[in-house]
Amino acid sequence: MSLGIKKSNEMKKIAKKIMNAGFKALGSIESKFDSHFLAPDVPMSKIISHQKWQKYLYNIGNKQGMRILEIGSREVTGLSNARKEFANAEYVGFDYYPGNNVDVVGDAHKLSSYFDPEKNFDIIYSSACFEHFAMPWIVATEIAKLLKTGGIVFVETHFSYSSHERPWHFFQFSDMGLKTLFSPALGFDCIEAGMSNPIIGRFSSLADEYLKNKPVDGLYCHSEYLGKKIRDVPDFDWGKVDMFNIVGETKYPEPKNF
């Protein structure tokens, strides 16, 4: 390596350290105002937040006779403890690709076709997968087919997060979006739905002129849904569902007078 290239690389490292230190210092100042960027009408998950949902599921599911299905079980970002934590139950890992911690390989849009309809599950859960399903409403229907009445479904996905695993990064979900997928119309009762890990954002200098550097509030990395199946809905058809059986008593905000 020439002396010039070596010196250039060293300068880049120094510049990066200075920038990181600057961002850290700026972050410590801005963090005092972080709460102002939260959306007051967005619920924060409590019992199934990002750092709590696994322990919650392990506590209720690690029992003799329980059947647990994880959708998207393959070890991608790290080792999975699920099989160990569900040691007293029957744990099944399902994924689109074979790999560590995968028992059944297949397409989640056809989930029920891979399992015995006489042996439904007590808990079906998925983390960081629903954003990668081309038709998540179909996956929700497939989950309903495989879950016992009285069984638990848990889904964690993203509301505001950077693009990843493209081209199959299809959707982002709010808490309301997840409640829509697993609504009473499909036979579910919501136990909790909310957000975790708020994000502070702004438009970059590359955005349209009127948006450049403007702050963006109401951003959250994770969205979670925990529900209980309260009834079977034979031959469910999204095309025949009345919207008000999905959104309940909520409504789109009324127009404001100018």
Backbone bond lengths (Angstrom), bond angles and torsions (degrees), N, CA, C in turn:
res aa  C-N    CA-C-N  psi(-1)  N-CA   C-N-CA  omega(-1)  CA-C   N-CA-C  phi
1 M - - - 1.466 - - 1.521 109.42 -
2 S 1.344 118.15 131.47 1.453 121.14 -178.60 1.524 110.17 -71.05
3 L 1.323 115.15 159.58 1.456 121.22 -178.90 1.527 110.61 -62.49
4 G 1.353 116.17 -36.19 1.467 120.46 -179.04 1.519 112.10 -65.55
5 I 1.358 117.38 -44.93 1.464 121.77 -179.71 1.523 110.80 -65.93
6 K 1.358 115.43 -41.36 1.460 120.33 179.24 1.531 110.86 -61.39
7 K 1.339 115.05 -43.20 1.461 119.42 179.69 1.523 110.81 -65.23
8 S 1.344 117.11 -39.20 1.465 121.60 179.14 1.522 111.27 -62.99
9 N 1.346 116.92 -42.97 1.466 121.31 179.39 1.527 111.42 -64.12
10 E 1.340 115.42 -38.55 1.460 119.89 178.57 1.526 111.04 -65.11
11 M 1.344 116.07 -39.42 1.460 120.70 178.62 1.523 111.26 -64.90
12 K 1.344 116.53 -37.78 1.461 120.77 178.54 1.528 111.04 -64.87
13 K 1.343 115.81 -40.74 1.458 120.48 178.38 1.523 111.23 -63.45
14 I 1.334 115.49 -41.93 1.465 120.43 179.23 1.532 110.33 -64.19
15 A 1.348 115.14 -44.14 1.461 120.08 -179.84 1.530 110.62 -62.14
16 K 1.330 116.09 -39.92 1.462 120.28 179.91 1.519 110.94 -65.08
17 K 1.337 116.55 -40.65 1.462 120.20 178.83 1.524 110.84 -63.49
18 I 1.339 115.59 -41.04 1.463 120.23 179.70 1.534 110.09 -64.39
19 M 1.330 116.62 -42.92 1.459 120.84 179.23 1.524 111.53 -63.76
20 N 1.328 116.52 -43.78 1.462 120.34 179.26 1.522 111.53 -62.57
21 A 1.325 115.52 -40.43 1.458 119.85 178.24 1.524 110.81 -64.67
22 G 1.331 115.22 -39.20 1.460 119.80 177.51 1.513 112.60 -64.30
23 F 1.336 115.88 -44.69 1.467 119.88 178.78 1.524 111.08 -63.07
24 K 1.337 115.97 -38.23 1.459 120.26 -179.51 1.527 110.18 -65.89
25 A 1.328 115.64 -43.07 1.462 119.85 179.24 1.525 110.77 -65.05
26 L 1.334 115.92 -42.83 1.465 120.56 178.83 1.526 109.81 -63.83
27 G 1.338 115.49 -39.70 1.463 119.65 -179.04 1.513 112.16 -63.72
28 S 1.338 116.55 -37.42 1.468 119.77 -179.72 1.519 111.36 -66.26
29 I 1.333 116.09 -30.80 1.470 120.32 177.29 1.527 110.14 -75.94
30 E 1.340 115.84 -46.93 1.462 120.07 -176.74 1.522 112.36 -67.38
31 S 1.354 116.73 -28.87 1.456 119.44 -176.47 1.519 112.46 -61.40
32 K 1.303 117.88 -22.72 1.459 121.60 177.85 1.527 111.37 -66.62
33 F 1.338 116.37 -17.85 1.458 120.50 -178.00 1.531 112.44 -114.42
34 D 1.341 116.41 9.71 1.470 120.44 -174.66 1.525 112.94 -58.09
35 S 1.317 117.19 -36.63 1.468 120.03 -176.72 1.517 112.28 -61.99
36 H 1.342 116.51 -23.32 1.467 120.30 179.92 1.530 111.64 -71.15
37 F 1.342 116.90 -15.15 1.456 120.59 -178.73 1.533 112.12 -93.42
38 L 1.328 117.31 -2.93 1.457 120.01 177.33 1.522 110.62 -76.13
39 A 1.312 117.21 145.34 1.459 121.63 176.11 1.526 108.30 -86.97
40 P 1.326 118.62 121.94 1.468 120.93 -174.34 1.522 114.48 -64.15
41 D 1.333 117.25 -21.91 1.457 119.78 -177.97 1.530 112.87 -98.59
42 V 1.337 117.27 9.99 1.466 121.16 178.47 1.527 108.74 -104.18
43 P 1.335 118.43 118.79 1.470 120.04 -179.36 1.522 111.76 -75.44
44 M 1.317 115.92 139.97 1.455 121.91 173.75 1.528 108.34 -91.51
45 S 1.321 116.25 131.85 1.459 120.15 179.43 1.527 110.07 -62.20
46 K 1.327 116.01 142.20 1.462 120.84 -179.24 1.525 111.23 -113.93
47 I 1.334 117.48 -60.97 1.466 118.71 -176.14 1.524 112.53 -82.91
48 I 1.332 117.56 -20.62 1.466 119.10 -178.47 1.536 111.09 -128.10
49 S 1.324 116.83 37.78 1.467 120.46 175.28 1.525 109.19 -66.75
50 H 1.321 116.32 172.29 1.461 121.50 -172.81 1.532 113.48 -54.41
51 Q 1.317 116.94 -37.61 1.463 120.65 -177.86 1.533 113.15 -90.54
52 K 1.333 117.56 -3.33 1.471 120.10 -174.14 1.522 114.87 -116.17
53 W 1.335 118.14 -21.65 1.464 119.02 -169.26 1.527 113.14 -64.66
54 Q 1.330 117.89 -36.38 1.463 119.26 -178.82 1.527 111.55 -63.37
55 K 1.316 116.42 -47.70 1.461 120.51 179.39 1.523 110.39 -60.80
56 Y 1.319 116.21 -39.09 1.468 120.47 179.07 1.528 110.70 -60.54
57 L 1.331 116.80 -48.03 1.462 120.40 -179.12 1.526 111.91 -67.21
58 Y 1.330 116.61 -39.55 1.472 119.60 178.46 1.527 110.29 -61.25
59 N 1.325 116.68 -40.51 1.465 120.95 -177.70 1.527 112.16 -65.54
60 I 1.322 117.32 -39.69 1.464 119.00 -177.15 1.525 112.49 -89.29
61 G 1.343 117.27 -18.43 1.458 119.64 -172.58 1.511 117.07 -105.86
62 N 1.319 117.50 -19.09 1.464 119.92 -175.10 1.529 111.13 -82.78
63 K 1.329 115.32 69.39 1.461 121.51 -177.32 1.526 109.39 -138.57
64 Q 1.322 115.61 151.10 1.448 121.29 177.17 1.524 110.46 -56.91
65 G 1.329 115.96 136.23 1.457 121.07 177.21 1.512 115.00 88.53
66 M 1.338 117.70 -11.40 1.466 120.95 179.94 1.519 110.13 -81.76
67 R 1.331 115.63 138.46 1.469 121.08 175.82 1.521 108.36 -112.20
68 I 1.332 116.33 125.01 1.463 122.99 -174.38 1.518 109.36 -119.18
69 L 1.325 116.70 132.33 1.462 121.66 176.00 1.522 109.55 -121.36
70 E 1.326 116.11 123.53 1.469 120.81 173.50 1.520 108.87 -106.58
71 I 1.330 115.69 124.07 1.463 121.94 176.92 1.529 107.62 -94.40
72 G 1.328 116.09 120.10 1.459 120.70 -175.05 1.511 110.52 87.09
73 S 1.333 116.35 51.13 1.469 121.31 -172.38 1.523 113.71 -88.51
74 R 1.315 117.45 -12.03 1.470 120.61 -174.49 1.533 110.93 -61.21
75 E 1.321 115.71 140.42 1.457 120.72 178.45 1.526 109.15 -74.09
76 V 1.328 115.77 109.49 1.469 121.65 -176.36 1.526 111.05 -112.78
77 T 1.319 117.24 -52.43 1.466 120.97 -176.96 1.523 112.64 -102.93
78 G 1.331 116.67 -2.38 1.461 120.20 179.74 1.513 110.71 170.58
79 L 1.323 115.74 -179.47 1.456 120.93 -179.48 1.523 110.93 -72.75
80 S 1.323 116.01 146.10 1.459 121.44 177.70 1.524 110.23 -99.23
81 N 1.339 115.84 136.10 1.460 121.83 176.18 1.523 112.04 -100.19
82 A 1.336 116.36 1.46 1.461 120.00 -171.56 1.520 113.18 -58.23
83 R 1.304 117.00 -47.56 1.465 119.73 -176.67 1.536 110.73 -62.04
84 K 1.317 116.76 -38.50 1.459 121.62 177.88 1.522 110.68 -68.72
85 E 1.322 116.82 -44.30 1.455 121.13 -176.34 1.535 112.48 -71.73
86 F 1.330 116.27 -22.72 1.474 120.87 176.19 1.533 110.64 -104.93
87 A 1.334 116.59 32.87 1.461 121.55 -174.07 1.525 113.39 -60.28
88 N 1.334 117.46 -30.24 1.466 120.95 -178.97 1.526 112.50 -85.31
89 A 1.309 116.80 -11.33 1.460 122.04 -179.54 1.526 109.78 -106.47
90 E 1.308 116.40 179.40 1.465 121.45 173.09 1.528 107.75 -99.49
91 Y 1.323 115.96 107.00 1.467 121.76 -177.59 1.522 109.85 -100.67
92 V 1.342 116.08 134.00 1.462 121.85 177.63 1.528 108.31 -126.62
93 G 1.332 116.22 125.06 1.456 121.21 177.19 1.518 110.95 -99.77
94 F 1.337 116.22 128.40 1.469 122.78 -177.72 1.515 109.19 -119.95
95 D 1.341 117.06 136.44 1.460 119.71 179.65 1.529 110.00 -154.56
96 Y 1.321 114.50 161.85 1.463 120.98 179.43 1.526 111.25 -72.44
97 Y 1.335 115.85 -29.51 1.465 121.57 179.28 1.531 109.89 -119.57
98 P 1.336 117.52 150.98 1.465 119.58 172.51 1.523 110.01 -70.58
99 G 1.326 116.50 156.59 1.454 120.53 179.18 1.510 110.68 165.30
100 N 1.319 115.80 -174.79 1.464 120.38 178.18 1.524 110.42 -59.83
101 N 1.320 115.86 136.01 1.461 124.87 177.85 1.531 113.32 72.07
102 V 1.325 117.17 21.31 1.474 121.31 178.39 1.530 109.17 -113.75
103 D 1.334 115.45 125.98 1.469 121.47 177.28 1.524 112.10 -102.20
104 V 1.331 115.36 -37.47 1.460 120.92 -177.06 1.523 108.72 -128.18
105 V 1.321 116.50 129.27 1.470 122.03 179.31 1.518 109.04 -105.03
106 G 1.335 116.62 133.21 1.452 118.77 179.31 1.514 113.05 176.55
107 D 1.318 115.40 -174.31 1.460 124.18 -178.81 1.523 108.62 -98.97
108 A 1.329 116.82 121.89 1.470 121.18 -177.81 1.528 112.42 -61.41
109 H 1.331 117.43 -22.78 1.466 120.38 177.59 1.533 111.79 -69.75
110 K 1.329 116.07 -13.05 1.474 122.02 177.71 1.526 109.89 -123.87
111 L 1.314 116.40 30.61 1.464 123.31 -169.74 1.525 113.38 -51.19
112 S 1.318 117.43 -46.26 1.463 120.55 -173.51 1.526 112.78 -66.19
113 S 1.335 116.84 -20.36 1.466 119.89 -177.20 1.530 112.61 -73.51
114 Y 1.334 117.76 -12.99 1.463 121.49 -177.50 1.532 113.31 -94.76
115 F 1.328 117.07 -4.11 1.453 119.53 -172.51 1.532 111.95 -130.84
116 D 1.320 114.45 156.70 1.461 122.27 178.32 1.532 108.97 -69.89
117 P 1.335 118.62 120.42 1.474 120.98 -178.22 1.524 113.22 -65.70
118 E 1.326 116.86 -13.75 1.470 120.78 178.83 1.527 112.07 -89.00
119 K 1.347 116.65 -4.15 1.456 120.33 -178.17 1.527 110.06 -126.69
120 N 1.316 115.83 71.89 1.455 120.55 -178.74 1.526 111.96 -75.52
121 F 1.317 114.60 170.07 1.464 121.15 -173.54 1.525 111.65 -101.93
122 D 1.351 114.65 153.05 1.463 121.36 176.71 1.526 111.31 -86.34
123 I 1.329 116.24 -32.62 1.469 122.10 177.86 1.522 108.58 -137.61
124 I 1.314 116.15 131.73 1.468 121.74 170.99 1.526 106.60 -125.67
125 Y 1.331 116.08 128.34 1.456 117.90 -178.03 1.523 111.31 -142.42
126 S 1.335 114.24 161.37 1.456 120.84 -178.19 1.517 109.49 -153.89
127 S 1.323 116.53 138.79 1.458 121.80 177.03 1.517 110.08 -129.70
128 A 1.326 115.98 131.04 1.473 122.94 176.08 1.520 112.49 59.33
129 C 1.317 116.65 38.55 1.470 120.73 179.60 1.527 113.31 -125.12
130 F 1.329 117.39 -35.24 1.464 119.10 -171.54 1.521 112.57 -62.18
131 E 1.325 117.66 -25.49 1.463 119.09 177.16 1.525 111.83 -70.21
132 H 1.338 116.45 -14.36 1.463 121.34 -178.42 1.529 113.29 -102.88
133 F 1.320 117.72 4.12 1.464 120.96 177.61 1.524 109.53 -91.30
134 A 1.329 116.21 128.49 1.465 120.58 -178.70 1.528 111.73 -66.29
135 M 1.341 116.31 -31.60 1.469 121.48 -179.78 1.527 108.98 -135.13
136 P 1.322 117.34 76.86 1.470 120.01 -174.88 1.523 113.67 -62.09
137 W 1.327 117.84 -26.66 1.463 120.18 177.57 1.532 111.06 -65.72
138 I 1.320 116.00 -31.37 1.473 119.92 176.25 1.526 110.12 -70.60
139 V 1.331 116.53 -40.79 1.462 120.53 178.33 1.527 110.33 -62.56
140 A 1.331 116.98 -40.21 1.466 120.76 177.57 1.529 110.53 -59.55
141 T 1.326 116.53 -42.41 1.469 121.03 178.35 1.522 111.01 -63.96
142 E 1.333 116.48 -39.78 1.465 120.77 178.94 1.531 111.28 -66.33
143 I 1.319 116.45 -37.33 1.466 120.34 176.25 1.522 110.40 -62.73
144 A 1.336 116.30 -42.93 1.464 120.42 179.42 1.526 111.77 -59.99
145 K 1.319 116.69 -35.28 1.471 120.66 179.82 1.522 111.86 -66.31
146 L 1.339 117.22 -33.53 1.463 121.69 -173.35 1.523 114.21 -95.52
147 L 1.328 117.19 -9.70 1.455 121.01 -176.19 1.523 110.86 -93.58
148 K 1.321 115.86 134.76 1.460 120.14 176.74 1.522 110.76 -65.38
149 T 1.310 117.54 150.61 1.457 120.32 170.16 1.526 107.40 -63.44
150 G 1.319 116.28 127.96 1.458 121.58 -172.54 1.513 112.55 94.28
151 G 1.342 116.99 -7.28 1.456 121.92 179.85 1.518 112.55 -76.51
152 I 1.327 115.23 166.10 1.471 123.03 -175.24 1.526 110.68 -110.73
153 V 1.326 115.81 135.64 1.458 121.41 171.31 1.521 108.63 -117.69
154 F 1.328 116.46 137.12 1.458 121.64 175.17 1.515 108.86 -132.99
155 V 1.333 114.96 134.36 1.466 121.04 176.54 1.521 109.06 -134.55
156 E 1.330 115.68 128.69 1.460 120.64 168.22 1.521 107.65 -120.06
157 T 1.321 115.39 134.02 1.460 120.43 178.81 1.528 107.26 -146.22
158 H 1.333 116.90 -158.38 1.465 119.58 -176.31 1.523 111.60 -115.87
159 F 1.328 113.62 143.90 1.467 121.03 172.19 1.524 110.32 -102.77
160 S 1.306 117.07 -48.26 1.467 122.39 177.49 1.520 107.57 -133.12
161 Y 1.307 116.14 108.24 1.461 118.31 -178.14 1.516 109.31 -155.81
162 S 1.319 115.59 156.30 1.461 120.69 -177.45 1.528 110.82 -66.72
163 S 1.298 115.83 154.24 1.461 121.69 178.58 1.521 109.70 -61.28
164 H 1.336 116.35 133.90 1.458 119.64 -179.04 1.520 110.44 -153.18
165 E 1.309 114.77 154.95 1.465 123.75 179.33 1.535 112.25 48.50
166 R 1.334 114.60 42.39 1.456 120.35 173.76 1.526 109.49 -71.32
167 P 1.335 118.06 153.67 1.462 126.03 10.37 1.526 114.62 -85.40
168 W 1.338 118.16 0.19 1.466 119.03 -177.27 1.523 112.10 -92.72
169 H 1.297 115.70 52.31 1.464 121.51 169.72 1.526 105.45 -116.57
170 F 1.351 115.20 95.61 1.468 120.19 -167.41 1.524 114.57 -97.65
171 F 1.326 118.67 -39.49 1.463 121.17 -169.32 1.522 111.87 -139.07
172 Q 1.336 114.92 159.03 1.459 124.07 164.20 1.537 105.75 -123.22
173 F 1.341 117.54 150.75 1.458 120.26 -173.40 1.521 112.54 -128.63
174 S 1.318 115.62 136.62 1.458 121.05 167.75 1.524 108.29 -87.72
175 D 1.333 116.49 171.92 1.461 120.11 174.73 1.527 110.25 -60.47
176 M 1.326 116.20 -37.60 1.466 120.52 179.30 1.526 111.58 -68.29
177 G 1.331 116.35 -34.12 1.458 120.01 177.06 1.519 111.59 -62.61
178 L 1.343 116.50 -41.80 1.462 120.74 179.31 1.532 110.75 -69.19
179 K 1.325 116.81 -37.24 1.467 120.10 177.31 1.523 110.74 -65.46
180 T 1.320 116.57 -30.25 1.461 120.81 176.98 1.523 111.07 -69.02
181 L 1.332 116.31 -40.98 1.463 120.12 179.04 1.521 111.71 -64.85
182 F 1.337 115.78 -40.40 1.469 121.14 -177.44 1.531 109.26 -113.85
183 S 1.306 115.52 66.01 1.460 122.08 -174.45 1.528 111.45 -96.05
184 P 1.332 117.82 170.84 1.469 121.05 174.17 1.525 112.58 -56.79
185 A 1.329 117.12 -27.90 1.467 119.99 178.99 1.517 111.73 -61.67
186 L 1.341 116.90 -30.69 1.457 122.21 178.69 1.529 111.06 -94.02
187 G 1.340 115.97 0.32 1.455 120.33 176.24 1.510 115.39 98.49
188 F 1.356 117.44 19.80 1.459 120.32 -176.11 1.522 112.65 -114.21
189 D 1.323 114.48 147.74 1.454 122.69 172.58 1.523 107.47 -115.17
190 C 1.317 116.85 126.47 1.465 121.25 -177.24 1.522 110.36 -77.84
191 I 1.330 116.15 125.85 1.461 122.05 174.64 1.524 109.45 -89.30
192 E 1.333 116.28 -45.94 1.460 121.17 175.13 1.515 109.81 -157.52
193 A 1.325 115.87 142.09 1.467 121.99 172.35 1.519 107.26 -142.65
194 G 1.323 116.27 134.02 1.455 118.61 -178.13 1.517 112.51 -172.31
195 M 1.325 114.95 -166.74 1.460 122.51 -176.46 1.527 111.09 -121.37
196 S 1.324 115.45 159.32 1.463 121.52 175.47 1.523 109.70 -139.01
197 N 1.311 115.19 156.89 1.463 123.23 172.47 1.533 113.71 59.09
198 P 1.331 116.03 75.31 1.472 120.51 177.81 1.529 111.69 -59.79
199 I 1.316 114.58 148.73 1.469 122.42 179.91 1.526 109.17 -121.57
200 I 1.314 116.82 139.42 1.459 121.51 172.08 1.523 107.90 -99.78
201 G 1.326 117.71 125.67 1.463 120.10 -175.53 1.519 113.42 -133.77
202 R 1.299 114.50 168.39 1.468 121.56 173.78 1.521 108.37 -154.67
203 F 1.326 115.94 157.50 1.461 120.60 172.24 1.527 108.92 -73.47
204 S 1.308 116.61 143.52 1.462 120.38 -177.34 1.526 111.16 -82.11
205 S 1.308 114.81 175.55 1.469 120.73 177.61 1.524 111.06 -70.96
206 L 1.338 117.76 -10.05 1.469 121.88 179.28 1.520 112.38 -91.80
207 A 1.328 117.19 -2.60 1.462 121.33 -179.69 1.530 110.02 -75.80
208 D 1.341 116.27 172.11 1.460 120.46 175.61 1.527 109.83 -56.86
209 E 1.312 115.61 151.64 1.455 121.65 -170.80 1.530 112.84 -52.77
210 Y 1.342 116.26 -42.21 1.470 119.21 -174.40 1.537 112.14 -74.74
211 L 1.347 117.15 -9.49 1.460 120.91 -179.01 1.529 113.73 -108.74
212 K 1.300 117.46 -12.93 1.467 121.57 -173.25 1.524 112.36 -50.18
213 N 1.346 114.46 125.16 1.467 123.43 173.73 1.526 114.88 65.18
214 K 1.328 117.61 8.37 1.459 119.41 177.41 1.526 110.06 -72.25
215 P 1.330 117.42 138.45 1.463 120.06 178.93 1.532 111.32 -70.74
216 V 1.314 115.64 152.19 1.463 122.30 177.74 1.526 107.52 -124.11
217 D 1.323 117.05 120.37 1.462 119.54 179.00 1.525 110.33 -105.17
218 G 1.307 115.72 178.02 1.458 120.89 178.36 1.520 114.02 70.11
219 L 1.342 117.58 29.87 1.462 121.14 179.09 1.525 110.14 -102.04
220 Y 1.314 115.72 137.64 1.471 121.58 178.94 1.522 108.06 -140.61
221 C 1.316 117.11 137.50 1.458 120.25 -178.32 1.520 111.79 -69.26
222 H 1.330 117.16 -51.83 1.464 121.47 -172.26 1.523 112.67 -110.71
223 S 1.316 115.20 146.11 1.467 122.28 169.52 1.522 107.65 -125.03
224 E 1.334 116.08 141.37 1.456 121.01 -175.61 1.523 111.54 -131.63
225 Y 1.327 114.91 148.80 1.468 121.60 174.97 1.515 109.10 -137.50
226 L 1.323 116.59 131.92 1.459 123.38 173.88 1.520 107.72 -125.99
227 G 1.313 116.21 123.11 1.452 119.51 -177.27 1.514 112.81 -140.13
228 K 1.326 114.88 166.21 1.459 122.18 178.93 1.520 108.85 -123.59
229 K 1.315 116.55 132.89 1.458 120.25 176.84 1.522 108.38 -78.59
230 I 1.318 115.90 120.02 1.460 120.09 -175.57 1.532 112.93 -105.78
231 R 1.346 116.80 -12.57 1.462 118.95 178.39 1.519 110.07 -164.76
232 D 1.321 115.43 156.83 1.459 121.14 172.22 1.518 109.36 -83.43
233 V 1.319 116.21 143.85 1.466 121.36 175.10 1.522 107.20 -123.68
234 P 1.331 118.04 89.88 1.475 121.01 -177.29 1.530 111.99 -62.23
235 D 1.316 115.62 141.46 1.471 121.60 175.88 1.522 112.69 54.72
236 F 1.310 116.20 41.37 1.475 120.16 179.59 1.522 110.37 -60.13
237 D 1.338 116.03 138.01 1.464 121.99 -178.66 1.528 108.23 -137.87
238 W 1.334 116.99 114.44 1.466 120.77 -179.57 1.521 111.52 -58.04
239 G 1.319 116.83 -32.26 1.459 120.39 -178.20 1.512 114.16 -68.86
240 K 1.322 116.82 -15.10 1.470 120.74 -178.03 1.531 112.94 -107.94
241 V 1.317 116.20 6.52 1.461 120.01 -177.54 1.522 110.36 -85.77
242 D 1.325 116.36 131.91 1.459 121.29 174.01 1.521 108.57 -73.67
243 M 1.328 117.61 133.39 1.461 121.51 -175.71 1.523 111.89 -55.52
244 F 1.327 117.53 -35.53 1.461 120.26 -175.70 1.528 112.41 -73.74
245 N 1.333 117.18 -14.42 1.459 120.34 171.16 1.522 111.03 -79.71
246 I 1.326 115.62 -9.97 1.460 121.93 178.82 1.529 110.78 -99.05
247 V 1.328 116.94 -48.60 1.468 121.19 -173.86 1.521 113.10 -89.99
248 G 1.332 117.13 -9.43 1.452 120.44 178.26 1.522 112.86 64.93
249 E 1.326 116.01 -133.63 1.462 120.90 -177.35 1.525 112.69 -88.76
250 T 1.318 117.81 1.58 1.464 120.25 179.24 1.527 110.13 -77.48
251 K 1.313 116.40 164.27 1.462 120.75 175.83 1.515 109.71 -153.63
252 Y 1.319 115.36 158.78 1.460 120.03 176.79 1.526 108.26 -64.47
253 P 1.352 118.34 138.54 1.472 120.89 -178.18 1.521 111.71 -54.67
254 E 1.330 115.20 135.22 1.463 120.17 -179.06 1.525 111.07 -69.72
255 P 1.338 116.97 152.05 1.482 120.70 179.41 1.522 111.32 -59.21
256 K 1.314 115.52 144.64 1.460 120.75 177.60 1.515 109.08 -97.46
257 N 1.329 116.38 146.57 1.465 120.77 177.62 1.521 109.61 -78.37
258 F 1.317 115.05 134.48 1.462 119.68 179.78 1.525 110.01 -100.73
